[in-house]
Every structure is written in C-alpha cells, then in structure tokens.
C-alpha cells in the first residue's frame, strides 16, 4: 500500500527508521526537502556508508517501485535511457514493402512508434505506476559513468523529460523521486549538482553505528556489537588504503555472530579480517601490528562508550 510523502522532518526520520535505516537529522532534513520540493537528491560519500540503502528504504517505505541504474564506464543512452528494436523495425519495413506501401513517411512514422521503443531505466522512471505515483529512480555511482552521460541527465533532472529525435519528447506527469549517489572517484559537474539538493553522507559516530549494527545484525550479542563498532572506529583513524564502511561493520558483526563469538580476541580478529578489509596490504599491516593492543583499545573504548 503506497504511503504518503512525509509531512515533517520527524515523519521523515520515522519513515527511515521504520525501514531499518538509522539516519541523523541532517539527512532526514535534506531528504524531506527533496521529497517536498520534488528535487533530485545528490548523495556523496565514501563507499559503504549507506547511500544506496537510502533509495532502497525510501522505495520500500513509500510503497513505490525502485528503478536502479547502475553506472559504469562506457554507459550510453541505449543502456540507460532507450533504444529502438532494430530487428523488429527491419521486419516491419520488409512487410510494408511487400504490401506495396511506397510512402516513406508513413513507414518511418510506423517503425518509429512506441511499440518499437525499448525503454531503459531512465525512461521507465518517467512513467507513472499503476496507482499514478512516480517510482524511485536510483542513479547509483554516477562518478563511474562518463561526463557525456552527465550532460544528458541535465534534461531529465531539470525538466523530467527525455527528447527522442525520431519520436518526440516524453515528459513525466509526476516527477520521479531521484536519488543520485557518487563515491567521489571524480568530480561531478556543477551544472548537474545545481539541479539537485546535496548531502554528504559521512561515517556515523560510534552511537549511531552501534544502533545500525543492532538493527542490521540482531544476532550479534550486545557486548560484541559494542566491541565491533569500537574496533572499526579505531581502524578508521588509521592510515589504511581503504577503511571499512558501515556495510563491512554489519558483515563483520554478522560473521562473528555466526562463529558464536562473544567477545573480540586477537586470533578471531586475525582470522576474520577478510570480512572487514578488502585489500591485502591493509590485512597484512594489521596482522603484523599489535592486534592484542588494538583489541584491548577497542574493548576499553566500548566500555567507555
């Protein structure tokens, strides 16, 4: 059953909480404004801090379909927006010629009609759902796509429409809820950012990350959860190639719970570092460091927190 757009910031916080997302008030505020103003929301931050999850939770709690466009290098209009069914068009042209249709204009208007149009995620997002509500469009990791694709998105984000030269302009009756994420591997052009509301999604503080672990890894004992979060927070203060994100914290807490771990110890930490860290240099550095000291430090931090 579709839900109404939140009427207040507190309602937005409650909406995210109901979907299992632990958000701070700053994020709830910009999300509330994005929904009320019908403006795209541009989320920037390190990988694994929960940017993509916001779109998923929003779609689930509002009862709207989630249309996801995963960006990558070389992404083009045919994969992201639309393409023509060329094989079917050729068959239609042959049939028309066999039937004696000589008017090229008539043939062109027929083969470039909607029945030959293959709609990709962006174009799908401009169509209303069965109940007339707009879907949630997630444009994930835009920084992986080429700059040329950014330029195309300007029309979609500003006017909620797509212009197809052979067909015309397709405009959304109700703008989709657009969430754009980027891991900042490159800068996104200002022209695109100006069309969005912006929010930097940072690593959570220890209290909020603990709340996230409790929500997402309920099988982990409370004391273990506190130690896990404290240990991860300590790692983020170190000079690692890639510090663990919130997703890795959740995975690690879940993995330790599966191993029936009640408290951190150096041996278990060493054996499970592959769940937490994704680069061998980082894993080797921790294994050759004083893991006992780091574990003791995390336990003390957990108790103090």
C-alpha positions in Angstrom: 0.0 0.0 0.0 1.6 3.3 -1.1 2.4 5.7 1.8 2.1 9.5 1.7 5.2 11.6 1.4 6.3 12.7 5.0 4.8 16.0 6.2 7.6 16.9 8.6 11.3 16.1 9.3 10.3 14.0 12.2 8.0 12.0 10.0 10.9 11.5 7.6 13.1 10.2 10.4 10.3 7.9 11.5 9.9 6.7 7.9 13.6 5.8 7.6 13.6 4.2 11.0 10.6 2.0 10.0 12.7 0.8 7.1 15.6 -0.1 9.3 17.7 2.9 8.3 19.3 4.8 11.2 19.7 8.4 10.0 20.7 11.6 11.6 18.6 14.7 11.5 20.6 16.4 8.8 20.0 13.6 6.4 16.3 13.5 7.3 16.0 17.2 6.7 17.5 17.2 3.2 15.5 14.1 2.3 12.3 15.8 3.5 13.1 18.9 1.4 13.9 16.8 -1.6 10.5 15.0 -1.4 8.5 18.2 -0.7 10.3 20.3 -3.4 10.4 17.4 -5.9 14.1 17.9 -6.5 16.7 15.1 -7.0 18.9 14.3 -4.1 22.6 14.1 -4.7 24.4 11.9 -2.1 28.1 11.9 -1.9 30.4 9.9 0.4 32.8 7.1 0.8 31.8 3.6 -0.4 29.8 1.6 2.2 28.3 4.4 4.2 24.7 3.7 3.2 24.0 5.9 0.3 22.3 3.3 -1.9 20.4 1.9 1.0 18.6 5.3 1.4 16.9 4.8 -2.0 16.0 1.2 -1.3 14.4 2.1 2.1 12.6 5.0 0.6 11.0 2.9 -2.1 10.1 0.2 0.3 8.6 2.5 2.9 6.7 4.7 0.4 5.4 1.6 -1.4 6.9 2.6 -4.8 8.9 0.6 -7.3 12.7 1.1 -7.3 14.2 1.6 -10.7 18.0 1.2 -10.4 20.5 2.4 -12.9 24.0 1.1 -12.0 26.5 3.4 -13.7 29.8 2.2 -15.3 32.4 3.4 -17.7 31.0 3.5 -21.2 27.4 3.7 -20.1 25.4 5.1 -23.1 21.8 6.0 -23.9 21.0 2.6 -25.3 21.7 1.0 -21.9 20.4 3.8 -19.7 17.6 5.5 -21.5 16.2 3.9 -24.6 17.0 2.1 -27.9 15.0 1.1 -30.9 14.2 -2.5 -31.6 16.1 -2.5 -34.9 15.3 -6.2 -35.8 11.6 -5.7 -35.4 11.8 -2.4 -37.3 13.5 -4.2 -40.2 10.8 -6.9 -40.3 8.1 -4.2 -40.3 9.8 -2.4 -43.2 10.0 -5.6 -45.3 6.3 -6.3 -44.6 5.4 -2.8 -45.6 7.4 -3.0 -48.8 5.9 -6.4 -49.6 2.4 -4.9 -49.1 3.2 -2.2 -51.6 3.5 0.7 -49.2 5.6 3.3 -51.0 5.2 6.3 -48.7 8.5 6.6 -46.8 7.0 9.0 -44.3 4.2 6.5 -43.5 6.7 3.7 -43.0 9.0 5.9 -40.8 6.2 7.1 -38.6 5.2 3.5 -38.1 8.6 2.0 -37.3 9.5 4.9 -35.0 6.4 4.5 -32.9 6.2 3.5 -29.3 5.7 -0.2 -30.0 9.3 -0.4 -31.3 10.8 1.6 -28.4 12.7 -0.3 -25.8 12.6 1.6 -22.6 15.6 1.5 -20.2 15.7 2.7 -16.6 15.6 6.4 -17.1 12.7 6.3 -19.5 10.9 3.8 -17.3 11.2 6.2 -14.4 9.2 8.9 -16.3 6.2 6.6 -16.4 3.7 6.6 -13.5 2.9 3.4 -11.6 -0.5 1.7 -11.8 -1.8 3.9 -9.0 -0.4 7.1 -10.6 2.5 7.6 -8.2 6.0 8.2 -9.5 8.7 5.5 -8.9 12.0 6.0 -7.1 14.9 6.3 -9.6 18.3 5.4 -8.2 21.3 6.5 -10.3 24.0 4.7 -8.5 27.7 5.6 -8.6 27.4 8.3 -11.2 31.1 9.0 -10.9 31.8 5.7 -12.7 30.0 7.0 -15.9 31.5 9.3 -18.5 31.0 13.0 -18.4 28.9 12.8 -21.6 26.3 10.9 -19.8 26.1 13.6 -17.1 25.3 16.1 -19.8 22.4 14.0 -21.0 21.0 13.8 -17.4 20.6 17.6 -17.3 17.3 17.5 -19.2 16.0 14.6 -17.1 16.8 16.3 -13.8 15.7 19.8 -14.7 12.5 19.1 -16.8 11.7 15.5 -16.0 11.7 14.6 -19.7 13.6 12.8 -22.4 13.8 14.0 -26.0 14.0 11.3 -28.6 14.8 12.8 -32.1 12.8 10.3 -34.1 9.8 10.2 -31.7 9.5 13.4 -29.7 9.6 14.4 -26.1 8.4 12.1 -23.3 7.5 14.0 -20.2 6.7 12.7 -16.7 3.3 13.6 -15.3 4.7 13.4 -11.8 8.5 13.7 -11.4 10.1 10.5 -10.1 11.9 10.6 -6.8 15.5 10.7 -7.9 18.5 9.6 -5.7 21.9 10.0 -7.2 25.0 8.6 -5.5 28.7 9.0 -6.0 31.8 7.8 -4.3 33.7 10.8 -5.4 36.2 9.0 -7.5 35.9 12.0 -9.8 34.2 15.4 -9.6 30.7 15.7 -10.9 30.0 18.8 -13.0 28.4 21.8 -11.2 25.6 22.0 -13.8 24.3 18.7 -12.6 24.8 19.4 -8.9 22.8 22.7 -9.2 19.8 20.7 -10.2 19.9 18.7 -7.0 19.8 19.1 -3.3 23.2 17.9 -1.9 24.2 15.9 1.2 27.5 14.4 2.2 26.9 11.0 3.9 29.7 10.6 6.4 30.8 7.7 8.5 28.5 7.5 11.6 29.7 8.3 15.1 30.0 5.3 17.5 26.5 5.7 18.9 24.7 5.7 15.6 26.9 2.9 14.1 26.0 0.8 17.2 22.3 1.5 16.5 22.8 0.4 12.9 24.5 -2.8 14.0 21.7 -3.6 16.4 19.2 -3.1 13.6 21.0 -4.9 10.9 22.8 -7.6 12.8 20.4 -8.5 15.6 22.1 -11.9 16.1 25.3 -10.3 17.5 25.5 -10.1 21.3 25.2 -6.6 22.7 28.7 -6.6 24.2 30.2 -8.0 21.0 28.4 -5.3 18.9 29.9 -2.6 21.0 33.4 -4.0 20.6 33.0 -4.5 16.9 31.9 -0.9 16.4 34.7 0.4 18.7 37.3 -1.7 16.7 36.0 -0.4 13.4 36.0 3.2 14.6 39.6 2.7 15.7 40.6 1.4 12.3 39.1 4.5 10.6 41.6 6.6 12.5 44.5 4.6 11.0 46.2 5.2 7.6 44.7 2.3 5.7 44.3 2.1 1.9 40.5 1.6 2.4 39.0 1.9 5.8 35.9 -0.3 6.4 32.5 1.2 5.8 29.3 0.6 7.6 28.4 -2.3 5.3 31.6 -4.0 6.4 30.8 -3.4 10.1 27.5 -5.1 9.6 29.0 -8.0 7.7 31.7 -8.5 10.4 29.3 -8.4 13.3 27.1 -10.9 11.5 30.1 -13.2 10.7 31.3 -13.1 14.3 27.8 -14.0 15.5 27.8 -17.0 13.1 31.1 -18.1 14.7 29.4 -17.8 18.2 31.9 -15.2 19.2 31.0 -13.5 22.5 34.0 -11.1 22.6 36.8 -10.0 20.4 40.2 -11.7 20.7 43.3 -11.3 18.5 43.1 -14.7 16.9 39.4 -14.4 15.9 40.1 -10.8 14.6 43.0 -12.0 12.5 41.1 -15.0 11.1 38.1 -12.8 10.0 39.9 -9.7 8.7 38.9 -10.6 5.2 35.3 -9.8 6.1 36.2 -6.4 7.3 39.0 -5.3 5.0 39.2 -5.7 1.2 42.8 -5.0 0.4 45.7 -7.4 1.2 48.1 -4.6 2.1 45.7 -3.5 4.9 45.1 -7.0 6.1 48.9 -7.7 6.2 49.5 -4.4 8.0 47.0 -5.3 10.8 48.3 -8.9 11.1 51.8 -7.7 11.6 50.8 -5.0 14.1 49.9 -5.5 17.7 46.4 -6.8 17.3 46.2 -7.5 21.1 46.7 -3.8 21.8 44.0 -2.8 19.2 41.6 -5.3 20.6 42.2 -4.1 24.2 41.8 -0.5 23.0 38.5 -1.3 21.3 37.2 -3.1 24.4 38.2 -0.1 26.6 36.5 2.3 24.1 33.4 0.1 24.1 33.1 0.2 27.9 33.7 3.9 28.0 31.1 4.5 25.3 
